[in-house]
């Protein structure tokens, strides 16, 4: 697999792992999002849905220096991407757990299978549908780990669906576990899978957002200059997410 560094346009920041006290110390994905949004420098800005922000932080930190730079062009897309639809967190749990289940270590697979089945059931209730019918993407993921699916179904039969598990605080924990499972998986391309997962996560959240942020131009984040807020006023075209 090629390790050649991807092309990064002039003026675009070089991302690094972890939290940084100021731009002089470096920047992670969500810190740059906070700057572009005109918010206080932080890796927990309010401009982005909290579960999507967790996904971005975890992917940022799990990638190596070369692959991390592939995330840069996605940063403006998360500025202003914070729809209040309660289904967003559920959809992100499904997206992350489906990606992680087929390749995660055995001890992690039970959690991912349970997350998928529970999220499908809760999402059916949120959509006003009868629970029990799985999407094609979830069926495919569960088929890859029949023992984990069996364990998860037995657990759900005893405990029932848990709506609290797909609310943002718990959903963020599931997403973080999924990212960790992918990063540690015995596969040839964990970095590519993590980049794809963040891409898919952004697209999933965007499908719930009625407006898109105005495209943001890159400006070097000088610590002494006051950032200017983005103006999310452009109409978003409806996106169909195949599931």
C-alpha positions in Angstrom: 0.0 0.0 0.0 1.4 3.4 -1.0 2.5 5.7 1.8 3.0 8.7 -0.5 1.7 11.8 1.2 -1.5 13.2 -0.4 -1.5 16.6 -2.0 -2.6 19.3 0.4 -3.3 22.8 -1.1 -1.4 25.9 0.2 -2.9 27.5 3.2 -4.6 24.3 4.4 -3.5 23.2 7.9 -1.5 20.1 8.7 -3.6 18.1 11.2 -2.0 16.4 14.3 -3.2 14.1 17.0 -4.8 15.1 20.3 -5.9 18.4 21.8 -4.0 21.6 21.4 -4.1 24.7 23.6 -3.6 27.1 20.7 -3.0 27.0 16.9 0.7 27.5 17.6 0.7 24.1 19.2 -1.0 22.4 16.3 -4.6 21.5 15.4 -6.9 18.5 15.2 -9.9 18.1 12.9 -12.5 19.6 15.3 -10.2 22.4 16.5 -9.9 23.6 12.9 -13.7 23.3 12.6 -14.1 25.5 15.7 -11.9 28.1 14.1 -13.7 28.1 10.8 -17.0 28.4 12.7 -15.8 31.5 14.5 -16.0 29.8 17.9 -13.6 29.7 20.8 -10.7 27.4 20.0 -11.8 24.0 21.1 -12.1 20.3 20.0 -15.7 20.3 21.2 -17.3 23.2 19.2 -21.1 23.6 19.2 -21.1 23.9 15.4 -21.1 20.2 14.8 -23.3 17.4 16.1 -21.7 16.0 19.2 -21.7 12.4 18.0 -20.2 13.3 14.6 -17.6 15.4 16.4 -16.7 12.4 18.5 -16.3 10.4 15.3 -14.1 13.0 13.8 -11.9 13.3 16.9 -11.4 9.6 17.2 -10.6 9.1 13.5 -8.2 12.0 13.6 -6.3 10.5 16.5 -6.2 6.9 15.2 -4.7 7.8 11.8 -1.0 8.1 11.0 0.5 11.4 9.9 0.1 10.6 6.2 -3.5 9.4 6.2 -4.7 12.1 8.7 -4.1 14.8 6.0 -6.8 13.2 3.9 -9.4 14.5 6.3 -8.5 18.2 5.8 -10.9 18.8 2.9 -13.8 17.4 5.0 -13.4 20.0 7.8 -15.6 22.8 6.3 -18.4 20.3 5.7 -18.9 19.8 9.5 -19.2 23.5 10.2 -22.8 24.2 11.0 -23.7 20.5 10.6 -25.7 20.0 13.8 -29.3 19.0 13.1 -31.5 18.5 16.1 -33.3 15.4 14.7 -33.1 12.7 17.4 -32.4 10.1 14.7 -29.0 11.5 13.9 -27.3 9.8 16.8 -29.0 6.5 16.0 -27.9 6.7 12.4 -24.3 7.4 13.4 -24.3 4.4 15.7 -25.5 2.2 12.9 -23.0 3.6 10.5 -20.0 3.1 12.8 -21.1 -0.3 14.2 -21.8 -1.7 10.7 -18.3 -0.7 9.7 -16.6 -2.2 12.7 -18.5 -5.5 13.3 -17.1 -7.6 10.4 -13.4 -6.8 11.2 -13.3 -6.1 15.0 -11.8 -8.5 17.5 -14.2 -11.2 18.8 -14.6 -9.5 22.2 -15.7 -6.3 20.5 -18.1 -8.0 18.1 -20.9 -8.6 20.6 -21.1 -4.9 21.5 -21.2 -3.9 17.8 -23.9 -6.5 17.0 -26.0 -5.4 20.0 -25.5 -1.7 18.9 -26.8 -2.5 15.4 -29.9 -4.5 16.5 -30.8 -2.0 19.2 -30.3 1.0 16.9 -32.4 -0.6 14.2 -35.2 -1.2 16.7 -35.1 2.3 18.1 -34.9 3.9 14.7 -37.9 1.9 13.6 -39.8 3.3 16.6 -38.5 6.8 15.8 -39.7 6.5 12.2 -43.1 5.0 13.2 -42.3 1.6 11.7 -42.7 -1.9 13.2 -39.4 -3.1 14.7 -37.8 -6.3 13.6 -37.1 -5.5 9.9 -33.4 -4.9 9.3 -31.9 -2.8 6.6 -29.8 -4.5 4.0 -26.6 -2.9 5.3 -27.3 -4.2 8.8 -28.2 -7.7 7.6 -24.9 -7.8 5.7 -22.9 -6.7 8.7 -24.6 -9.2 11.1 -24.2 -12.0 8.6 -20.4 -11.6 8.9 -20.6 -12.4 12.7 -23.4 -14.9 13.3 -22.2 -15.8 16.9 -22.3 -12.1 17.8 -25.7 -11.7 16.3 -27.0 -14.6 18.2 -25.7 -13.3 21.5 -27.1 -9.8 20.8 -30.6 -11.2 19.9 -30.7 -13.2 23.2 -29.7 -10.1 25.1 -32.3 -8.0 23.5 -35.0 -10.7 24.0 -34.3 -10.4 27.8 -33.7 -6.7 28.1 -35.7 -5.1 25.2 -34.6 -2.1 23.2 -32.8 0.7 25.0 -33.4 4.2 23.6 -30.9 5.7 26.0 -28.1 3.7 24.3 -28.6 5.8 21.1 -28.8 9.2 22.8 -25.7 11.4 22.2 -23.7 10.5 25.3 -24.0 6.8 24.9 -24.0 6.9 21.1 -20.6 8.7 21.2 -19.2 5.9 23.3 -20.3 3.3 20.8 -18.9 5.3 18.0 -15.5 5.6 19.8 -15.5 1.9 20.4 -16.2 1.2 16.7 -13.3 3.5 15.6 -11.0 1.8 18.1 -12.1 -1.6 16.8 -11.4 -0.7 13.2 -8.0 0.8 14.0 -6.9 -2.4 15.9 -8.4 -4.8 13.3 -6.1 -7.3 11.6 -6.8 -5.9 8.1 -4.5 -4.4 5.5 -6.3 -1.1 5.2 -7.6 0.2 8.6 -6.6 3.8 7.8 -8.6 3.7 4.5 -11.6 2.3 6.4 -11.4 5.0 9.0 -11.3 7.8 6.4 -14.3 6.2 4.7 -16.2 5.9 7.9 -15.8 9.7 8.6 -16.9 10.4 5.0 -19.9 8.2 5.5 -20.7 9.8 8.9 -20.7 13.3 7.5 -23.0 12.2 4.6 -25.4 10.5 7.1 -25.7 13.6 9.2 -26.0 15.8 6.2 -29.1 13.9 5.1 -30.9 15.1 8.2 -29.8 18.8 7.8 -32.1 21.2 6.0 -29.4 23.7 5.4 -25.7 23.5 4.3 -23.0 25.8 5.6 -21.6 28.4 3.2 -18.3 27.1 1.8 -15.5 28.3 4.0 -12.2 29.5 2.6 -9.0 28.4 4.4 -7.3 31.1 6.4 -4.3 30.4 8.6 -5.5 30.4 12.2 -3.3 33.1 13.8 -3.9 33.1 17.6 -4.0 36.9 17.8 -6.6 37.4 15.0 -10.4 37.2 15.7 -12.0 34.4 13.7 -15.0 35.2 11.6 -18.2 33.1 11.9 -19.4 31.1 9.0 -22.9 31.9 7.6 -24.8 28.7 7.1 -27.5 29.9 4.7 -27.2 27.8 1.5 -30.1 25.5 0.8 -29.2 21.8 1.1 -30.5 19.5 -1.6 -32.1 16.4 -0.4 -29.8 13.4 -0.1 -30.9 9.9 -0.3 -28.9 7.6 1.9 -29.1 4.0 0.7 -29.5 1.6 3.5 
